[in-house]
């Protein structure tokens, strides 16, 4: 009992000493230290706000090389739609002739611009040098469509659902014949170069051999993935 009272007495002396040493700091200085600023919504996972002039700049660039109409704002279930959709009807090729999209593609402006630049700067020159033909039209299998991936019920929203993807079947040439992207009878070297340029431009390229859903067309999109991961799955078959 005597030792217990002694221990309590020593402990009370130590606590009193600490109170004298640090008490003022907590009672006065700590109260004056400012709190850190609140984290912005973007840091909590909310999408960062897009600059107000971004879409206008995109439309200006797109209008310089393509024939495009504004598209009404679209909203749909599960996050479908968008406020920056356009209807791309044609792309002006370097030689001055238009490449007509059949049917016109409804796309997010950024996707429409990337597609137009790819067709104009990469695809058309390839056909001119490799096949000695000019492109006259592009067959569009799908563009904006509010649906899940691969049209599977309950699947994750497809990039088509926000206008960030397009499916291409092939081209019509100045000779009058068609060039199908997945046709094994078309020149293999040309198809290989088309795949290489597509995979350089777009973050997702799906064709034959990818998943069974893209055997008759090629899917292109600009989906952003963690770490800049890209997908290029298009078998060039004999």
Residue, then its C-alpha position, 0 to 999 in steps of 0.5 A: x500500500x505504501x509503495x502504491x501511494x509513492x508511485x501515484x505521487x511520483x506520477x502526479x509530479x511527472x504529469x504536472x511537469x509535462x503540463x507546465x512544459x507543453x500546456x501553453x503550446x497546445x492551448x494557444x499555438x495549436x489553436x492558431x495553426x491553420x487547417x489544410x485546404x479542403x481537397x478538390x472534387x477531382x482528388x476524390x474521384x470526380x471527373x475534372x472540369x473540361x475547359x470551356x473552350x476545349x470543345x470549341x477548339x475541337x470543332x474548329x480543328x475538325x471543321x478545317x478538315x471535315x464536313x461536320x454537323x452539330x449533334x443534339x445533346x444526348x442523355x441515356x441510361x447508365x451514363x450514355x450520351x454526351x454534350x459534345x457529340x458531332x455528326x461527321x459526314x466527310x473528311x477532306x483528303x490531301x488531294x482535295x477530294x472528300x472521303x464520305x462516311x456511310x452512314x455519317x458517324x455520330x462521335x464525341x468531337x475528340x474522337x471524330x477529330x482523331x479519326x479524321x486526322x488518321x484517315x487523312x494523314x495515315x490511311x489515304x496516303x497508304x492506299x495511294x502508295x500501296x494500292x494506287x487508289x484514292x479512297x471515296x467512301x468509308x463504310x461505318x458499321x457503328x458509331x454512337x449507340x447506347x449499349x453495353x460492351x459487345x451488346x451483352x445485357x448487363x455488361x459495362x458501358x461500351x465506349x460506343x455509349x459515349x460516342x468514343x468509338x467507331x466500327x469500320x467495315x471497309x472502304x470504297x475505292x476510286x476504281x469502283x471496288x470495295x476494300x474490306x478490312x477483314x478480307x483475307x484476300x486483300x493485300x496482307x502488307x497493306x492490312x498490316x500497315x493499316x493495323x500498325x497505324x491504327x494501333x499508334x493512333x487509337x488506344x483500343x483496336x479490336x479486329x479478327x482474333x480479338x474476342x469473337x465479336x469483331x470478325x467482320x469489322x474493326x473497332x477503334x476507340x480512345x478509352x483512357x486506361x490507368x498507366x496509359x495501357x493500350x489494346x491492339x488485337x487485330x490478327x492479319x490473317x492469310 
